[in-house]
Every structure is written in C-alpha cells, then in structure tokens.
C-alpha cells in the first residue's frame, strides 16, 4: 500500500495530526555543496511527491536557480525571508504550474497538452523577493533578423516570472518582483484565484505586473503596487494566434491557446468576475494602473475596480490614464464587448485623463474620481452612451 492509499482509506476513522496529512518539507534539508540550488529544490519536491497535499518551505539563504520551479497540484510553496534569483542567461519562469506536457521539438512553443490542476499557493513572507537574471539570454530573431535579448512579449511565456495556466483554486501573495523580462505574473484560463500584497519594479519592454489573460474568471486581486514600465495590471483578451513565429512574436504568450486549434468555443476565452481593490501605480511612461483590452470577439465583463491611485508626483505627467482601454492593439472589437464594469475611488495626480475608454462600452458606472492635475480631465470616452458618472 502506497502513501496515497494509506491516507485515502487505510487509516480511515483514525485521528491524524494535520501535519501528517499535509506535511511540511524544507528545501534546506536537501541542500549540499555538491548540488545546485535547482537540484536541491527538485529533490525536495520529488521527496514530497508521495503526499497528495504538502507544503514546501524555501528559507535560510538566497537561492540561485537555473530552471523553473514546477508547482504541482495541492501544493503550498512558502518563500520565507529570502530571494529566489535566476542565474545569468536563464530563459525560463521562476515558478510555473506543473501541468505542461512540453513539445520536445519546440520547448518554448505551445505545449502538447496542459492538464487542469488546482490547489496551488505561492506565498512570500518577511520580505521575500523574486528576481530575474543580471544578464539576459539572447537569441536570433527569425523575422527581424538580428540577435536580441529575450525580454518583452516577443519571446513568449518562458519570459514570465510566474506562469499559471489552466489552474483553479490558487493564491499568489507577499512578494517583491525585480529584474523582470516582461510580465511578472500571467494567468491564462485560470479561475478562482487570489492575488494579493505584491510589489513590482520593472524597467524592461512590456514590464507589466499582473496580466489576466484569455479565459480567466473569478479572481480577486488586492493590495498591488509598483513602479512599472508598462501597465501594473492588464486585463487583456488579445491573442496573437496559433502559428509562430507571427510577425515579431516568436513564441506564444498564452500557452493554453493551443486549445484554439482544437475548436475551443470562443466564450471560453472571455474574462469575467474580476475584482481589483487597492492599487498604487507609478510609471514614467504612458501605461495605466489598470488596463482593459478586449479584442477579437472576446468579452470582458463583471469587473469591479476600486481604490486605484496614481503613485506619480504631480510634476511627472507623461502617463495618459490611471484606468482605461487602449486604442489599437489587434482588431475585432465589437461595441459592448467591454460591459458591466464598476469603477470607484480613482485618484489621478499626473495623468492627463484619470479614466479613458477608447472603445464603445456598455453598462459602465464610474463613481468618485479625483483629478489633481490642473489641466487634466476626469473621464474621457469615445462614446458616453454606455457610461454613467456619479460623484465626480
């Protein structure tokens, strides 16, 4: 009888201590001078794999990794008071859900399959930090015909610091992110998630904090702050497609979009039931605190944005908006694809427009907007027909 069978039924009716059912394992116990940090982490996860539910603690020292930490189902990872940093020229995630069946002939492209999983928690405590490499990997760009650093959205999902795909019942919280190579956290086709108490510092192209991508729903995102080179939070349904390279995009950003090849219903790509509460966003560029981007027939709806503040000083006035939808960026938007959105308590100190909608929306209610920029406006919209404004 294996351990899973014992805990599934072999000891039914007995009173087991909770730590036996959900034991705690420490990576430090598997560390030695003869092993790399990544090998020590792999050994700890492998040792713990006999248990259906487990907690892995990474503490004691800063850890230097050369591959993604793969988090399986029903697993809590606690990073306690230390930094997990990627080695120079590593091109991989820091954390990834362990449900990808990779294509050995195209390791950076679409997986052959992603198996849905649940019960992932990645928690930072006591100043935990996730940091990219000091020196980025490079690769020859097949369509632009030059050698480039692997930063920004051209290079796909491997450049994400945390990549979750087709995951339910998950939590990510308590981290500071630095030296991003693109988006720090991205989720596609994920549901029932909680992201909280996160700080982002990025300087690279496409340096978003959090990206909520195709098919995500029922998410709570709160207490988010950062100084980013792109949007702090992007709720974004754009996809490049299913064939790569595609113009400047060498690899896919949403790994589960291989499902589009298999006749996935377009409504499976909608984004809905999203709550964002408590955001402070600073940037020197044109990016937004929370961006909404619906394209290609995908809908975004049932969204509540509350307490979103501009972290820029009044003298810094490049940014265009604190909350809103962009112009351009793919096609296929139909009036009302963005709908049933509630926006409350928005503060702009530096943005030209506190809130902007460049798409024709439906059932959007904006309440309590404060614009501190002297020549700024509170709300700018392509068409006001679908927008109600109160207390502003």
C-alpha positions as CSV (number, residue, x, y, z in Angstrom):
1,X,0.0,0.0,0.0
2,X,1.5,3.4,-1.0
3,X,1.2,6.6,1.0
4,X,-1.7,8.0,-1.0
5,X,-3.7,4.8,-0.5
6,X,-2.9,4.9,3.2
7,X,-4.2,8.4,3.6
8,X,-7.1,7.9,1.2
9,X,-8.6,4.9,3.1
10,X,-6.1,2.8,5.0
11,X,-6.4,4.9,8.1
12,X,-10.0,6.0,7.8
13,X,-11.6,6.8,11.1
14,X,-8.4,7.5,12.9
15,X,-7.5,10.9,14.2
16,X,-4.4,12.0,12.4
17,X,-2.3,15.1,13.2
18,X,-2.8,17.7,10.4
19,X,1.0,17.7,9.7
20,X,0.8,14.0,8.8
21,X,-1.9,14.7,6.2
22,X,-0.3,17.9,4.9
23,X,3.4,17.6,5.9
24,X,5.9,20.5,5.7
25,X,9.2,19.9,3.8
26,X,12.2,22.3,3.9
27,X,14.4,22.7,0.8
28,X,17.4,23.4,3.1
29,X,17.3,19.8,4.2
30,X,18.1,18.7,0.6
31,X,20.9,21.3,0.0
32,X,24.5,20.3,-0.1
33,X,27.8,21.7,-1.5
34,X,27.7,19.1,-4.3
35,X,24.3,20.2,-5.7
36,X,23.0,23.2,-7.4
37,X,20.2,25.1,-5.8
38,X,17.8,24.0,-8.5
39,X,18.7,20.3,-7.9
40,X,18.1,20.8,-4.2
41,X,14.7,22.2,-4.9
42,X,13.9,19.4,-7.3
43,X,14.9,16.8,-4.8
44,X,12.7,18.3,-2.1
45,X,9.7,18.4,-4.4
46,X,10.3,14.8,-5.5
47,X,10.7,13.7,-1.9
48,X,7.4,15.3,-1.1
49,X,5.5,14.0,-4.1
50,X,4.3,10.9,-2.2
51,X,1.8,13.1,-0.5
52,X,-1.3,14.4,-2.2
53,X,-1.1,17.7,-0.2
54,X,2.1,19.2,1.0
55,X,3.9,22.4,1.9
56,X,7.4,23.3,0.7
57,X,9.4,25.9,2.6
58,X,12.3,27.8,0.9
59,X,14.2,29.8,3.5
60,X,17.6,30.1,5.3
61,X,19.6,31.6,2.3
62,X,19.1,33.2,-1.0
63,X,18.6,30.7,-3.8
64,X,20.1,30.9,-7.3
65,X,18.1,28.8,-9.9
66,X,18.7,27.8,-13.4
67,X,15.3,26.4,-14.3
68,X,11.6,27.0,-13.3
69,X,10.3,25.7,-10.0
70,X,7.3,23.5,-11.1
71,X,4.5,23.6,-8.6
72,X,2.1,20.5,-8.7
73,X,-1.4,20.2,-7.5
74,X,-2.4,20.7,-3.9
75,X,1.0,22.3,-3.0
76,X,1.8,25.3,-1.0
77,X,5.2,26.9,-1.5
78,X,6.4,29.4,1.1
79,X,9.4,31.6,0.4
80,X,10.3,33.0,3.8
81,X,12.6,36.0,4.1
82,X,14.9,35.1,1.1
83,X,15.3,35.9,-2.5
84,X,14.9,33.4,-5.4
85,X,17.1,34.7,-8.2
86,X,17.7,33.4,-11.7
87,X,21.2,32.7,-12.9
88,X,22.6,34.8,-15.8
89,X,21.2,33.9,-19.2
90,X,18.5,31.7,-17.8
91,X,15.4,31.8,-20.1
92,X,12.6,30.3,-18.0
93,X,10.0,31.1,-15.4
94,X,10.7,31.3,-11.7
95,X,7.5,29.4,-10.9
96,X,5.3,27.5,-13.2
97,X,2.3,25.3,-12.7
98,X,3.4,21.7,-13.2
99,X,0.8,20.7,-15.8
100,X,2.6,21.3,-19.1
101,X,3.4,18.4,-21.5
102,X,6.1,20.1,-23.4
103,X,6.8,19.6,-27.1
104,X,10.4,18.3,-27.2
105,X,10.7,19.7,-30.7
106,X,9.6,23.2,-29.7
107,X,10.2,23.7,-26.0
108,X,9.3,27.4,-26.0
109,X,6.2,27.0,-28.2
110,X,2.8,25.6,-27.4
111,X,2.8,22.6,-25.1
112,X,1.3,19.4,-26.5
113,X,-1.2,19.5,-23.6
114,X,-1.9,21.3,-20.4
115,X,-3.8,19.3,-17.8
116,X,-6.0,21.3,-15.5
117,X,-4.9,21.3,-11.9
118,X,-5.9,23.0,-8.6
119,X,-4.7,23.9,-5.2
120,X,-1.5,25.9,-5.9
121,X,-0.4,28.5,-3.3
122,X,2.9,30.5,-3.8
123,X,3.4,32.7,-0.7
124,X,6.1,35.1,0.2
125,X,6.8,36.1,3.8
126,X,9.1,38.5,5.6
127,X,10.3,40.4,2.5
128,X,10.5,37.5,0.1
129,X,11.7,38.6,-3.4
130,X,11.7,37.0,-6.9
131,X,14.3,38.4,-9.2
132,X,15.4,37.8,-12.8
133,X,18.9,37.4,-14.0
134,X,21.5,40.2,-14.1
135,X,22.4,39.2,-17.7
136,X,19.6,38.1,-20.1
137,X,19.9,35.4,-22.6
138,X,20.0,36.3,-26.3
139,X,18.6,34.7,-29.4
140,X,18.4,35.4,-33.1
141,X,15.1,36.9,-34.0
142,X,13.8,34.9,-37.1
143,X,11.7,37.7,-38.6
144,X,13.6,40.8,-37.5
145,X,16.9,39.1,-38.5
146,X,19.1,40.2,-35.6
147,X,20.3,39.0,-32.2
148,X,18.2,40.2,-29.3
149,X,17.9,39.9,-25.6
150,X,15.0,37.7,-24.6
151,X,13.0,40.5,-22.9
152,X,9.5,41.7,-23.7
153,X,6.4,40.0,-25.2
154,X,8.1,38.8,-28.4
155,X,9.6,35.8,-26.7
156,X,6.5,34.2,-25.1
157,X,5.6,32.5,-21.9
158,X,9.1,31.5,-20.8
159,X,9.8,35.1,-20.0
160,X,7.2,35.3,-17.3
161,X,8.3,35.2,-13.7
162,X,5.2,33.3,-12.6
163,X,3.3,31.4,-15.3
164,X,-0.1,29.8,-14.3
165,X,-2.1,28.1,-17.0
166,X,-5.4,26.2,-16.5
167,X,-5.2,26.4,-12.7
168,X,-8.1,26.7,-10.3
169,X,-8.2,27.4,-6.6
170,X,-4.8,29.2,-6.4
171,X,-3.1,32.0,-4.5
172,X,-0.1,34.2,-5.0
173,X,0.9,36.8,-2.5
174,X,3.6,38.5,-0.4
175,X,6.4,39.1,-3.0
176,X,8.5,41.9,-4.4
177,X,9.4,41.4,-8.1
178,X,12.5,42.8,-9.6
179,X,14.5,42.4,-12.9
180,X,11.6,41.3,-14.9
181,X,12.0,40.3,-18.5
182,X,8.4,41.1,-19.4
183,X,5.2,40.4,-17.4
184,X,5.8,39.3,-13.9
185,X,2.7,37.2,-13.4
186,X,0.5,35.9,-16.1
187,X,-2.6,33.7,-15.9
188,X,-4.5,32.1,-18.8
189,X,-7.6,30.1,-18.5
190,X,-7.4,30.2,-14.7
191,X,-10.2,30.6,-12.2
192,X,-11.0,31.0,-8.5
193,X,-7.7,32.8,-7.7
194,X,-6.4,35.3,-5.1
195,X,-3.5,37.6,-5.8
196,X,-2.5,40.0,-3.1
197,X,0.2,42.1,-1.4
198,X,2.5,42.3,-4.4
199,X,5.1,44.9,-5.4
200,X,6.6,45.2,-8.9
201,X,9.6,47.1,-10.1
202,X,10.3,46.8,-13.9
203,X,12.3,48.7,-16.4
204,X,12.0,46.5,-19.5
205,X,9.8,46.5,-22.5
206,X,6.3,45.1,-21.6
207,X,7.2,45.2,-18.0
208,X,3.6,44.6,-16.7
209,X,3.0,43.5,-13.1
210,X,0.0,41.2,-13.5
211,X,-1.6,40.0,-16.7
212,X,-5.1,38.5,-16.6
213,X,-5.4,36.7,-19.9
214,X,-7.8,34.7,-22.0
215,X,-10.4,32.6,-20.2
216,X,-9.7,33.8,-16.6
217,X,-12.6,34.3,-14.3
218,X,-13.5,34.7,-10.6
219,X,-10.3,36.4,-9.4
220,X,-9.7,38.7,-6.5
221,X,-6.7,41.0,-6.9
222,X,-5.9,43.3,-4.0
223,X,-3.1,45.4,-2.4
224,X,-1.0,45.8,-5.5
225,X,1.7,48.4,-6.0
226,X,4.7,49.1,-8.2
227,X,6.8,51.2,-10.4
228,X,6.4,49.6,-13.9
229,X,7.5,50.2,-17.4
230,X,4.1,49.1,-18.6
231,X,0.6,48.5,-17.1
232,X,0.6,47.5,-13.5
233,X,-2.4,45.3,-14.0
234,X,-3.7,44.4,-17.5
235,X,-7.0,42.6,-18.1
236,X,-6.3,41.6,-21.6
237,X,-8.0,39.2,-24.0
238,X,-5.8,39.7,-27.0
239,X,-4.1,36.7,-28.6
240,X,-1.6,36.6,-31.5
241,X,-3.0,33.3,-32.7
242,X,-1.8,29.7,-33.1
243,X,1.0,29.9,-35.6
244,X,4.5,31.1,-34.6
245,X,6.7,33.0,-35.4
246,X,3.9,35.5,-36.1
247,X,5.5,38.8,-37.3
248,X,7.5,40.0,-34.4
249,X,6.2,37.3,-32.0
250,X,8.5,34.4,-31.9
251,X,6.7,32.3,-29.2
252,X,3.2,32.3,-27.7
253,X,2.4,34.2,-24.5
254,X,-0.7,32.3,-23.6
255,X,0.4,28.7,-23.5
256,X,-3.1,27.2,-23.3
257,X,-4.2,28.9,-26.5
258,X,-3.2,25.7,-28.3
259,X,-6.9,24.9,-27.5
260,X,-7.9,27.3,-30.3
261,X,-6.5,24.7,-32.7
262,X,-9.0,22.1,-31.2
263,X,-12.2,24.1,-31.8
264,X,-12.4,25.8,-28.4
265,X,-15.7,27.7,-28.0
266,X,-14.9,31.4,-28.2
267,X,-16.8,32.1,-25.0
268,X,-14.2,30.0,-23.1
269,X,-11.8,32.9,-23.8
270,X,-14.0,35.6,-22.1
271,X,-12.7,37.2,-18.9
272,X,-15.2,37.9,-16.2
273,X,-15.9,38.2,-12.5
274,X,-12.8,40.1,-11.7
275,X,-12.3,42.3,-8.6
276,X,-9.3,44.6,-8.3
277,X,-9.1,46.5,-5.0
278,X,-6.3,48.7,-3.7
279,X,-3.8,49.7,-6.4
280,X,-1.0,52.3,-6.4
281,X,0.7,52.6,-9.7
282,X,3.8,54.7,-10.6
283,X,5.4,54.9,-14.1
284,X,7.4,57.3,-16.2
285,X,5.7,56.1,-19.4
286,X,2.2,56.1,-20.9
287,X,1.0,53.0,-19.1
288,X,-2.0,52.6,-16.9
289,X,-2.7,51.4,-13.4
290,X,-5.3,49.0,-14.6
291,X,-5.8,48.5,-18.3
292,X,-8.8,46.8,-20.0
293,X,-8.3,45.4,-23.5
294,X,-10.9,43.3,-25.2
295,X,-10.3,42.2,-28.8
296,X,-11.1,39.5,-31.4
297,X,-14.6,38.9,-30.2
298,X,-13.6,38.1,-26.7
299,X,-15.6,39.8,-24.0
300,X,-14.6,41.3,-20.6
301,X,-17.4,41.8,-18.1
302,X,-18.4,41.8,-14.5
303,X,-15.3,43.8,-13.4
304,X,-15.1,45.9,-10.3
305,X,-12.1,48.3,-9.9
306,X,-11.9,50.0,-6.5
307,X,-9.3,52.3,-4.9
308,X,-6.8,52.8,-7.8
309,X,-4.4,55.6,-7.2
310,X,-1.7,57.4,-9.2
311,X,1.7,56.9,-7.5
312,X,3.4,59.6,-9.6
313,X,4.2,63.1,-8.2
314,X,2.2,65.9,-9.9
315,X,5.3,67.1,-11.8
316,X,5.6,63.8,-13.7
317,X,2.9,63.9,-16.4
318,X,3.7,61.6,-19.2
319,X,1.1,58.9,-18.4
320,X,-2.2,59.2,-20.2
321,X,-4.6,57.5,-17.7
322,X,-4.9,55.6,-14.5
323,X,-7.7,53.3,-15.7
324,X,-9.0,52.6,-19.1
325,X,-8.9,50.9,-22.5
326,X,-6.3,51.4,-25.2
327,X,-6.7,52.3,-28.9
328,X,-5.3,49.9,-31.4
329,X,-3.7,46.6,-30.4
330,X,-5.3,44.0,-32.6
331,X,-8.8,44.1,-34.2
332,X,-12.2,42.5,-33.8
333,X,-13.7,44.7,-31.0
334,X,-17.4,45.0,-31.1
335,X,-19.3,47.7,-29.2
336,X,-20.2,46.4,-25.8
337,X,-17.6,43.6,-25.6
338,X,-16.5,45.6,-22.6
339,X,-19.5,45.7,-20.4
340,X,-20.9,45.6,-16.8
341,X,-17.9,47.4,-15.3
342,X,-18.0,49.3,-12.0
343,X,-15.2,51.8,-11.2
344,X,-14.9,53.5,-7.8
345,X,-12.5,55.8,-6.0
346,X,-9.9,56.7,-8.6
347,X,-7.2,59.3,-7.9
348,X,-5.0,60.9,-10.6
349,X,-2.1,63.2,-9.7
350,X,-0.2,63.1,-13.0
351,X,-2.3,61.5,-15.7
352,X,-3.8,63.6,-18.5
353,X,-7.0,61.6,-18.1
354,X,-7.9,59.8,-14.9
355,X,-10.1,57.3,-16.8
356,X,-10.2,56.8,-20.5
357,X,-12.4,54.5,-22.7
358,X,-11.3,54.4,-26.3
359,X,-13.8,51.6,-27.0
360,X,-17.6,51.8,-27.1
361,X,-18.6,50.2,-23.9
362,X,-21.9,49.2,-22.2
363,X,-23.1,49.4,-18.7
364,X,-20.1,51.1,-17.2
365,X,-20.6,53.1,-14.0
366,X,-17.9,55.4,-12.7
367,X,-18.1,56.8,-9.2
368,X,-15.9,59.2,-7.2
369,X,-13.0,60.3,-9.4
370,X,-10.4,62.8,-8.2
371,X,-8.2,64.6,-10.8
372,X,-5.4,66.6,-9.2
373,X,-3.6,67.5,-12.5
374,X,-4.5,71.1,-13.3
375,X,-5.1,70.6,-17.0
376,X,-6.3,67.0,-16.6
377,X,-9.8,65.6,-17.1
378,X,-11.6,63.0,-15.0
379,X,-13.2,60.9,-17.7
380,X,-12.6,60.7,-21.5
381,X,-14.7,58.4,-23.7
382,X,-15.1,57.7,-27.4
383,X,-18.8,57.4,-26.7
384,X,-20.5,58.3,-23.4
385,X,-23.7,56.4,-24.2
386,X,-22.8,53.3,-22.2
387,X,-21.2,55.2,-19.3
388,X,-22.8,56.6,-16.1
389,X,-20.7,59.0,-14.0
390,X,-21.6,60.0,-10.4
391,X,-19.9,61.9,-7.6
392,X,-17.3,63.2,-10.0
